[in-house]
Amino acid sequence: MDWKRYCSDPNRIVEGNRIELFDAGQHCYDRMLEAVASAERFVSLTTFIFADDTTGSAMRDALARAASRGVEVRLIVDGVGSFDTPRRFFAPILEAGGELHVYHPVDPWRLRFVLWHRMHRKNLVVDGRVGFCGGINLHDAPLGTDQGGEGWHDVHARVEGPVVRDLGRSFFNTWNRVMGPLRTAHDLLPAVEPVGEHVASVAWAGGKRRRGRERLIQRDYRHAISHAQRSIHIWNAYFIPDLGVRRLLRNACDRGVDVRVILPERGNHPAVQLAAENLYARLMRYGVHLHRWPGALMHAKSAVIDSVWSTVGSCNMDAQSYLHNLELNVTVYGRSLGDALEAMFQRDLARCPELDPANWSFRPISDKLLQRLCYLFRRWL
């Protein structure tokens, strides 16, 4: 199957990459710490949550050690996601020479205070040669319960090759905007030789202030969905697709495409969960199969279409991601990674019961009214 038909912008395609997938926190964290420990020139990190816990402390100490040996360490954390993390927690990094920016801190008394425009990317770039991108934050929640975590389910990717330059560019563009000019990405990010067979592209969303970028991930999704021939398989923690995406999913079902979405059974933001549930009956009427992840939170934001188009990142299918937040996704074209992500989806699907349309229609009227009310405020949840 020709992967090029699934590509919305051939100019963003980069060949010669190697992509490694993770669906468990500890293995991903180990690889991230390994990359930071090997850093020689710079480490650039953006994350929504950087917690004062075992996982966060391990990464903080690794970054401090890197800074102490002369590596340029720069860190952007979100003011809401990392609200509970005290500034003194980052002192070892700052004392070693690293730099920290808290993106839109919760300071409502400030003239330019912003609540909804969040740094939601989870992006680590080391020396411009290796990068990480996905849905995993820096906290204990994705660890297994036997490791002191909550067992959150997520998908993350380790990236090597020329496409890492685009991951790095997303960081430095943001850093230069919020901290003032540093150096251009061209000066900081070296050319990288091909290291593998994966063809990939990077899409980042920049919120309302950069409308040219804000819909790039959404455009990639819509293009791939509209060209699907066999299957559209999605993990999404906050699934409130807009009218355009819903129409594309309905059209896909009408032409016989198997459309399945794995959703959290219980979300960590009740109002968002209720707003999403308002759409379930409509989506099932279209022919979309909805499966709910039992137990711990399903936090992934990934998809695989026809085992050819695969995306892993931080972008949910809701208004917050599309209109407000800074997001980042890596999309990979071809069967080599598509088959691996499809196998991961099928394994997850086996433990997720499908929502029955008949049973769902008989939920209490009070639930329906509350779901509808939350849906009306979906742009601000």
C-alpha positions in Angstrom: 0.0 0.0 0.0 1.4 3.4 -1.0 1.9 5.5 2.1 2.2 8.7 0.1 -1.5 9.0 -0.3 -1.8 9.4 3.5 0.6 12.3 3.6 -1.0 15.8 3.8 2.3 17.7 3.1 5.2 15.9 1.3 7.5 18.8 2.1 7.6 17.8 5.7 8.6 14.2 5.1 12.0 13.1 6.4 13.5 9.7 5.5 16.2 7.7 7.3 14.9 7.5 10.9 14.6 4.9 13.6 11.6 4.9 15.8 11.1 2.9 19.0 7.7 2.7 20.7 6.9 2.5 24.5 3.7 1.8 26.2 5.1 1.5 29.8 6.5 4.3 31.9 9.6 2.7 33.4 11.1 1.5 30.2 10.5 4.9 28.6 12.0 6.7 31.6 15.1 4.5 31.6 15.7 5.3 27.9 15.2 9.0 28.6 17.7 9.0 31.5 20.1 7.1 29.4 20.0 9.7 26.7 20.5 12.6 29.1 23.4 10.8 30.7 25.1 10.6 27.3 24.5 14.3 26.4 27.6 16.2 25.2 26.2 19.5 23.9 22.7 20.3 25.0 19.5 18.9 26.4 16.1 20.6 25.6 13.0 19.4 27.5 9.4 20.5 27.4 6.7 18.8 29.5 3.3 19.5 31.0 3.9 17.7 34.3 7.3 17.7 36.0 6.4 16.3 39.4 8.2 16.3 42.7 8.2 12.6 43.1 10.5 9.6 42.4 10.4 9.9 38.6 10.7 13.7 38.5 13.6 13.6 41.0 15.5 11.1 38.9 15.1 13.3 35.8 16.0 16.5 37.7 19.1 14.9 39.1 20.1 13.6 35.6 19.6 17.1 34.1 21.6 18.7 37.0 24.5 16.3 36.4 24.5 17.1 32.7 24.5 20.8 33.4 27.4 20.4 35.9 29.6 18.9 33.2 29.0 21.8 30.8 26.0 20.6 28.8 23.5 23.3 27.9 20.3 22.3 29.8 17.0 24.2 29.0 13.7 23.2 30.4 10.1 24.5 29.8 7.4 23.2 32.2 3.7 24.2 32.2 2.5 26.5 34.9 -0.8 24.5 35.4 0.5 21.0 34.9 3.5 21.5 37.2 1.6 23.8 39.6 2.2 21.5 42.6 5.9 21.4 42.0 7.8 24.0 44.0 10.3 26.2 42.3 13.0 25.0 44.8 12.6 21.5 43.4 14.5 22.7 40.2 17.3 24.4 42.2 19.9 21.7 41.5 19.5 22.3 37.7 19.7 26.1 38.1 22.6 25.9 40.4 24.5 23.7 37.9 23.9 26.3 35.2 20.7 25.0 33.6 17.8 27.3 32.6 14.1 27.0 33.4 11.0 28.7 32.0 7.6 28.2 33.6 5.1 28.5 30.7 2.2 30.8 31.6 2.4 30.4 35.4 -0.7 30.6 37.5 -0.5 34.3 38.4 -4.0 35.7 37.9 -2.9 39.1 39.2 -0.7 39.6 36.1 -1.9 41.7 33.2 -1.3 39.0 30.7 -2.4 36.0 32.7 -3.5 33.2 30.4 -5.4 30.1 31.7 -6.2 28.0 28.7 -3.1 28.3 26.5 -0.9 25.5 28.0 2.5 23.9 27.2 1.2 20.4 26.6 4.1 19.0 24.6 6.3 16.2 26.0 9.5 16.6 24.0 13.1 15.8 24.9 15.9 16.4 22.5 19.5 15.5 23.2 22.4 16.9 21.1 20.0 17.0 18.1 20.6 13.3 17.6 17.9 11.6 19.7 14.5 12.8 20.7 11.4 11.6 22.6 7.8 12.5 21.9 4.4 11.2 23.1 1.9 11.4 25.9 4.1 10.5 28.9 4.7 13.2 31.5 7.5 13.2 34.1 5.7 11.8 37.1 5.1 8.4 38.8 1.5 7.9 37.5 2.6 5.9 34.3 4.6 3.4 36.5 3.1 0.1 37.5 1.4 -0.1 40.9 4.2 -2.4 42.0 6.6 0.5 41.3 4.7 3.1 43.2 2.7 4.4 40.3 -0.9 4.3 39.2 -0.5 2.2 36.0 -1.6 4.9 33.5 -1.5 3.6 30.0 0.2 5.7 27.4 2.3 5.6 24.2 5.6 7.4 23.7 8.3 7.2 21.0 12.1 7.5 20.9 13.3 9.0 17.6 16.7 9.0 16.0 17.7 10.3 12.6 17.2 13.5 10.6 13.6 14.1 11.8 15.0 14.9 15.3 16.0 18.2 13.8 12.3 19.1 13.5 11.7 18.0 17.1 14.5 20.4 18.2 13.2 23.2 16.1 9.9 23.1 17.8 11.7 23.6 21.1 14.0 26.4 20.1 11.2 28.3 18.3 9.2 28.3 21.5 12.3 29.1 23.7 13.2 32.1 21.5 9.7 33.4 21.7 9.3 33.2 25.5 12.9 33.8 26.6 14.2 36.1 23.8 16.6 35.2 20.9 19.1 32.5 21.8 20.6 31.1 18.6 18.8 29.8 15.6 17.8 26.1 15.4 20.2 25.9 12.4 23.1 26.9 14.6 22.2 24.5 17.4 20.9 21.5 15.5 23.5 19.6 13.5 22.7 17.7 10.3 22.1 14.0 11.2 22.9 11.1 9.0 20.2 8.5 8.2 20.1 5.8 10.8 17.1 3.7 9.8 14.2 3.0 7.5 11.4 4.9 8.9 9.9 7.8 7.0 8.5 10.5 9.4 7.3 14.0 9.9 6.8 16.3 12.8 3.7 18.5 13.4 3.5 21.0 16.2 0.5 23.1 17.2 1.1 26.6 18.6 -2.3 27.8 19.9 -4.3 30.8 18.9 -1.3 33.1 18.5 0.0 31.0 15.6 -3.0 30.0 13.5 -0.8 28.8 10.7 0.6 26.1 12.9 -2.4 25.4 15.2 -4.3 23.2 12.7 -1.3 21.2 11.3 -1.9 18.1 13.4 -5.6 18.3 12.8 -4.9 18.6 9.0 -2.8 15.5 9.2 -5.5 13.6 11.0 -8.2 14.7 8.6 -6.2 13.8 5.5 -5.3 10.4 6.7 -8.8 9.6 7.9 -10.3 10.7 4.5 -7.9 8.3 2.7 -8.4 5.3 5.0 -9.3 2.1 3.2 -9.3 -0.6 5.8 -9.0 0.6 9.4 -8.8 3.6 11.6 -7.7 2.7 15.1 -7.3 5.5 17.7 -6.3 5.8 21.3 -7.4 9.1 22.8 -7.7 10.3 26.4 -10.0 13.3 25.7 -12.0 12.4 22.6 -14.3 15.3 21.6 -13.9 15.4 17.8 -15.2 18.5 16.0 -17.9 18.4 13.4 -15.4 18.0 10.5 -13.7 15.0 12.0 -17.0 13.4 12.9 -18.1 13.7 9.3 -14.9 12.1 8.1 -15.3 9.2 10.6 -18.9 8.7 9.4 -17.9 8.7 5.8 -15.2 6.2 6.6 -17.7 3.9 8.3 -20.0 4.3 5.2 -17.3 3.0 2.9 -16.6 0.0 5.1 -13.6 1.1 7.1 -13.3 -0.5 10.5 -13.2 2.5 12.9 -12.4 1.8 16.5 -11.5 4.1 19.4 -10.0 3.2 22.8 -11.2 5.6 25.4 -10.8 5.9 29.2 -13.6 4.3 31.2 -12.9 6.8 33.9 -11.2 10.1 33.0 -9.1 12.2 35.4 -11.1 15.4 34.4 -14.8 14.6 35.1 -16.2 17.5 33.1 -14.1 16.6 30.0 -15.2 12.9 30.4 -18.8 14.0 30.5 -18.5 16.2 27.4 -16.9 13.4 25.5 -19.7 11.0 26.5 -22.2 13.3 25.0 -21.0 12.2 21.6 -20.8 8.5 22.2 -24.4 7.7 21.0 -24.0 9.7 17.8 -20.6 8.1 17.0 -22.0 4.6 17.5 -24.9 5.4 15.2 -22.3 6.3 12.5 -20.7 2.8 13.0 -17.8 3.8 15.2 -16.8 1.1 17.7 -16.0 2.6 21.1 -14.0 0.5 23.6 -13.4 1.7 27.1 -10.1 1.0 28.9 -10.8 -0.5 32.4 -8.9 0.3 35.5 -6.2 3.0 35.5 -6.3 6.0 33.2 -5.9 5.5 29.5 -3.8 8.6 28.7 -2.5 7.9 25.1 -3.0 10.2 22.1 -2.1 8.0 19.2 -3.5 6.4 16.1 -2.8 4.0 13.3 -4.6 3.9 9.9 -4.4 1.0 7.5 -1.2 -0.1 9.3 0.5 2.5 7.2 0.0 5.9 8.9 1.0 6.1 12.5 1.0 9.1 14.9 2.3 9.4 18.4 2.2 12.6 20.4 0.6 14.9 22.9 -2.4 16.1 20.9 -5.9 15.0 22.0 -8.9 15.2 19.7 -10.5 18.1 21.5 -10.8 21.9 21.4 -8.1 22.4 24.0 -5.5 20.7 21.8 -6.7 22.1 18.5 -7.3 25.7 19.6 -5.3 26.5 22.7 -2.4 24.3 23.7 1.1 23.8 22.3 1.2 20.2 21.1 3.6 18.0 19.2 3.2 14.8 17.3 5.5 12.5 15.3 3.9 10.8 12.3 5.5 7.8 10.7 4.6 6.4 7.3 5.0 2.7 6.2 4.3 -0.8 7.4 7.4 -1.3 9.4 6.2 0.9 12.3 2.5 0.7 11.4 2.4 -3.1 12.0 4.0 -2.6 15.4 1.5 0.1 16.5 -1.4 -2.0 15.1 -0.2 -5.0 17.1 -0.1 -2.8 20.2 -3.6 -1.6 19.5 -5.0 -5.1 19.0 -3.4 -6.2 22.3 -5.0 -3.3 24.1 -8.3 -3.9 22.4 -8.4 -7.4 23.8 -8.8 -6.0 27.3 -11.3 -3.2 26.4 -15.0 -4.2 26.3 -17.0 -2.5 23.6 -19.6 0.0 24.5 -23.1 -1.4 23.7 -25.3 1.2 22.0 -28.5 -0.3 23.4 -27.3 -0.3 27.0 -25.8 3.2 26.6 -29.1 4.6 25.4 -30.7 3.6 28.7 -28.4 5.6 30.9 -30.2 7.9 33.4 -31.7 11.1 32.0 -29.7 13.0 34.6 -26.5 11.7 33.1 -27.6 12.7 29.6 -28.4 16.3 30.8 -25.1 16.6 32.6 -23.2 15.3 29.6 -24.9 17.8 27.3 -24.2 20.7 29.7 -20.5 19.9 29.8 -20.4 19.5 26.0 -21.7 23.0 25.6 -18.6 24.2 27.4 -16.2 21.9 25.6 -14.1 24.8 24.3 -13.1 25.8 27.8 -12.7 22.5 29.5 
